[in-house]
Amino acid sequence: MTKIALGECHPFEAASRRFLYLIPSAAVFALDDTSGAVVDALSAGNHSVEELVEHLSQRFEASDVETCLAELAGARAVIPEPSRHPEVSTDAQARIIPLTAIPLSTLVVNVTNKCNLSCAYCYEYGEDKITEPTAGGMPTLMSEETARESVDFMFRSSGSLPVVRLTFFGGETLLNFSVLEKTIPYARARAAKEGKRVEFSLTTNGTLLQPEIIEFLADNDVGVTISIDGPREMQDKFRVFHDGRGSYDVVAPKVRELLRRHRSRPIGARVTLTSGVLDIGRIYRHLTEEIGFWEVGFAPVTTSPERAHAIGETGFDSMLSQFRELGQDFLNAALDGRHHGFSNVRDTIEELHKGASKALPCGAGLGLMGVATNGDVALCHRFAGSEDHKLGTVHDGVNHDTQRTFLETHHIDQKTDCQTCWARPLCAGGCYHEAYTRYGTTEAPNLHYCDWIRGWTESCLEIYGEIAIRNPAFLRQFDTNGVESTVKDDTLKNEVPNGSFHAD
């Protein structure tokens, strides 16, 4: 008799229910009594269908077990027993999405590679950057002509997408505000000509937010992210001017004025966590309650482990504990139908709801690219100016052979360390730039993050399960075209409509 086995999945509990996170499909499956009994039986050993029916006959009707098995098989929660013959290969064949099918949706334009702050942890001045405006190097400021060419490149590369996103970055982006002033109307005119819509955003440290700049951003519906690390003593630890002065007292009043005037788009804060700036709850409360940010996202510093501000193992443990605490606040708000601005959990919940199963860790080099001040096109904004990670130029376009080679060599199937990790659908090995900084190659998985990633993903699964059972209406904000949810529950019959995204 052909035997079946439990497929690749990760069990968790939420809302007094048992769930499976199904790794191949990235679906979340809520177990009823029958499916739970089947999973328990297969966890103890492989069985044939007939053996399972017999094993569970004292508790369940045969037809119920068979129906349950069919549903579990359809979700790949149960699979045929893997072959034990060594000559039969079980290796997954590397998969890659055809490049012609992936249009460019987001272009990050580094309008300057210089900054008026001197943040000790800034990656802009890493070894892989070309920072000096010498022959063959990068100009300090992007020219208006190069910015226009970047816009043209974006539209040429966007395919049939109805919406494209243009993000301005730096250095300190507003050091080249004059180019923004001219580029935004040019891009809007190009979008009208193409029959598309263009959305604008930028990241800034907030020090140069003069009234006329704030008016421009508000009038042009430009999304703004402020790089800020929290209360004065935390902000001034690393985010300092070149003469060593702290930046908090300069930034805070300007940000408050931005928030008062710019109401058309939510304004977010982006916090860099370091060994010396790790009080996550206090940072969050200060930025949302005292400053007024709509949302706050946290990211551990990207740096060599030898640097004093690098987060060590105990720091990651503390970060996970604090993330979980703030995640519980998010859950309480979601169950009440209230907004909560912890974007780290919100982003992960959205990915879980949409069934994200990533072949690559992010859109870098695929649907997202970065442009250096001289017009070179790189994997993303973090690699803008790096000759080793150049894909082409805005004038000549992308070298698709280079792009294809990069995507094939960085596919999750090529990362041996990731093959047995249950969290790989959301992680896919982690950030290329982080890997390059830590290990000297973009191909390495971020092994120093693994325990943290698994711990945080587990917490987000639990939060998602609680919301899906107790307030599924909250998840409808993530729906796409009303497609069936990735949460399957044969007992509750309360599937939340949503979209599915499978990048494999």
Stockholm file with secondary structure:
# STOCKHOLM 1.0

chainA/1-504         MTKIALGECHPFEAASRRFLYLIPSAAVFALDDTSGAVVDALSAGNHSVEELVEHLSQRFEASDVETCLAELAGARAVIPEPSRHPEVSTDAQARIIPLTAIPLSTLVVNVTNKCNLSCAYCYEYGEDKITEPTAGGMPTLMSEETARESVDFMFRSSGSLPVVRLTFFGGETLLNFSVLEKTIPYARARAAKEGKRVEFSLTTNGTLLQPEIIEFLADNDVGVTISIDGPREMQDKFRVFHDGRGSYDVVAPKVRELLRRHRSRPIGARVTLTSGVLDIGRIYRHLTEEIGFWEVGFAPVTTSPERAHAIGETGFDSMLSQFRELGQDFLNAALDGRHHGFSNVRDTIEELHKGASKALPCGAGLGLMGVATNGDVALCHRFAGSEDHKLGTVHDGVNHDTQRTFLETHHIDQKTDCQTCWARPLCAGGCYHEAYTRYGTTEAPNLHYCDWIRGWTESCLEIYGEIAIRNPAFLRQFDTNGVESTVKDDTLKNEVPNGSFHAD
#=GR chainA/1-504 SS CCEEEECSEEEEEETTEEEEEETTTTEEEEECHHHHHHHHHHHHCCEEHHHHHHHTTTTSCHHHHHHHHHHHHHTTSEEECCCCCTTSCCCCCCCCCCGGGCCCCEEEEECBSCCSBCCTTCGGGSTTCCCSCSTTSCCSBCCHHHHHHHHHHHHHTCTTCSEEEEEEESSSGGGGHHHHHHHHHHHHHHHHHHTCEEEEEEEECSTTCCHHHHHHHHHTTCEEEEECCSSHHHHHHHCBBTTSCBSHHHHHHHHHHHHHHCCSSCCEEEEEEBTTBCCHHHHHHIIIIIICCSEEEEEECCCCTTSTTSCCHHHHHHHHHHHHHHHHHHHHHHHTTCCCCBHHHHHHHHHHHTTCEESSSSSBTTTEEEECTTSEEESSGGGTTCGGGEEEETTTEECHHHHHHHHHHTSGGGCGGGTTCTTHHHHTTCCHHHHHHHHSCTTSCCGGGHHHHHHHHHHHHHHHHHHHHHCGGGGGGGCSTTCCCSEEETTTCCCCCCCCCEEC
#=GC SS_cons         CCEEEECSEEEEEETTEEEEEETTTTEEEEECHHHHHHHHHHHHCCEEHHHHHHHTTTTSCHHHHHHHHHHHHHTTSEEECCCCCTTSCCCCCCCCCCGGGCCCCEEEEECBSCCSBCCTTCGGGSTTCCCSCSTTSCCSBCCHHHHHHHHHHHHHTCTTCSEEEEEEESSSGGGGHHHHHHHHHHHHHHHHHHTCEEEEEEEECSTTCCHHHHHHHHHTTCEEEEECCSSHHHHHHHCBBTTSCBSHHHHHHHHHHHHHHCCSSCCEEEEEEBTTBCCHHHHHHIIIIIICCSEEEEEECCCCTTSTTSCCHHHHHHHHHHHHHHHHHHHHHHHTTCCCCBHHHHHHHHHHHTTCEESSSSSBTTTEEEECTTSEEESSGGGTTCGGGEEEETTTEECHHHHHHHHHHTSGGGCGGGTTCTTHHHHTTCCHHHHHHHHSCTTSCCGGGHHHHHHHHHHHHHHHHHHHHHCGGGGGGGCSTTCCCSEEETTTCCCCCCCCCEEC
//
